[in-house]
Amino acid sequence: MNATRLDDKGVIETCPECGQRNRVSFSRLGVAARCGNCKRELPRLEAPIEIDEEQAFESLIGNSNLPVLVDFWAEWCGPCKMMVPEIKRVAVTNAERFVVAKVNTEGLPALAQRFKINAIPTLVVFSRGVELARSEGALPSVQIQRFVEQTVRAA
């Protein structure tokens, strides 16, 4: 998707055709969405969503009809930086299967504390607000993919 933003109700997309901002509710993620103005199909959510507000995080993990993979990271973390292209690859190839989000633990320390993030990077899979599994440490995209698939299958 292009120019993705997030609020507590959904993902805000800017239509690449007409520039109209469109909200795709969390419950409709993974389903083809059309621009309310020009009716063009909006691009898929092909990049990790940067979460910068706790309320948006709560809404996403609690209301998404798709599982949500959250990458808890920090700017100073070398392994976190190494994971950036890996997480992006996972987001691109799984846009219709699960949502990929990123939480900077220094920007949202209360979330990191609440979820007991003791090491970074930490990947956590959520479904309907419930933590299903977590993995600590840097992983290549193939292992991230496998981790999410096994978690979702087991749930």
Residue pairs with C-beta under 8 A, 6 or more apart in sequence:
1 11
1 13
1 42
1 43
1 44
1 45
1 46
1 47
2 13
2 14
2 15
2 16
2 43
3 13
3 14
4 11
4 12
4 13
4 45
4 47
4 49
5 11
5 12
6 12
6 49
6 50
6 51
6 53
6 56
6 60
7 23
7 56
7 59
8 53
8 55
8 56
8 58
8 59
9 23
9 25
9 26
9 59
10 23
10 24
10 25
10 26
10 28
10 59
11 23
11 24
11 26
11 29
11 45
11 49
12 21
12 22
12 23
12 24
13 21
13 22
13 23
13 24
13 33
13 42
13 43
14 20
14 21
14 22
15 21
15 22
15 35
15 37
15 38
15 40
15 42
16 40
16 43
17 35
17 38
17 40
18 35
18 37
18 38
18 40
20 35
20 36
20 37
20 38
22 33
22 35
22 36
22 37
22 42
24 33
24 42
25 63
26 59
26 60
26 62
26 63
26 64
26 65
27 63
27 64
27 65
28 65
29 45
29 64
29 65
29 66
29 99
30 65
30 66
30 95
30 96
30 97
30 99
31 65
32 41
32 42
33 41
33 42
34 40
34 41
34 42
35 41
35 42
44 95
44 96
45 91
45 95
45 99
46 91
46 92
46 95
47 88
47 91
47 92
47 100
48 71
48 87
48 88
48 91
48 100
48 101
48 102
49 60
49 99
49 100
49 101
49 102
50 101
50 102
50 104
51 57
51 60
51 70
51 101
51 102
51 103
51 108
52 104
52 107
52 108
53 108
54 108
54 110
54 111
57 70
57 101
57 103
57 108
57 111
58 129
60 68
60 99
60 101
61 68
61 70
61 126
61 129
62 128
62 129
64 99
64 128
66 96
66 97
66 98
66 99
67 97
67 98
67 99
67 125
67 126
67 127
67 132
67 148
67 151
67 152
67 155
68 98
68 99
68 100
68 101
68 125
68 126
68 127
69 90
69 98
69 99
69 100
69 101
69 123
69 124
69 125
69 144
69 148
70 101
70 102
70 103
70 123
70 124
70 125
70 126
71 80
71 83
71 87
71 100
71 101
71 102
71 103
71 121
71 122
71 123
72 103
72 105
72 111
72 112
72 115
72 117
72 120
72 121
72 122
72 123
72 124
73 80
73 83
73 102
73 103
73 104
73 105
73 120
73 121
74 80
74 104
74 105
74 106
74 120
75 104
75 106
76 106
77 120
77 121
79 120
79 121
79 137
79 138
80 120
80 121
80 138
82 138
83 121
83 138
83 139
85 141
86 138
86 139
86 140
86 141
86 144
87 100
87 102
87 141
87 144
89 141
90 100
90 141
90 144
90 145
90 148
91 100
93 141
93 145
94 100
94 145
94 148
98 125
98 148
98 152
103 111
103 112
105 111
105 112
105 117
105 120
111 117
115 124
115 131
118 136
119 136
119 137
120 136
121 136
121 137
121 138
122 134
122 135
122 136
123 134
123 135
123 136
123 139
123 144
123 147
124 131
124 133
124 134
125 131
125 132
125 133
125 134
125 147
125 148
125 151
125 152
126 132
127 152
127 155
132 151
132 152
132 154
132 155
133 147
133 151
133 154
135 147
139 147
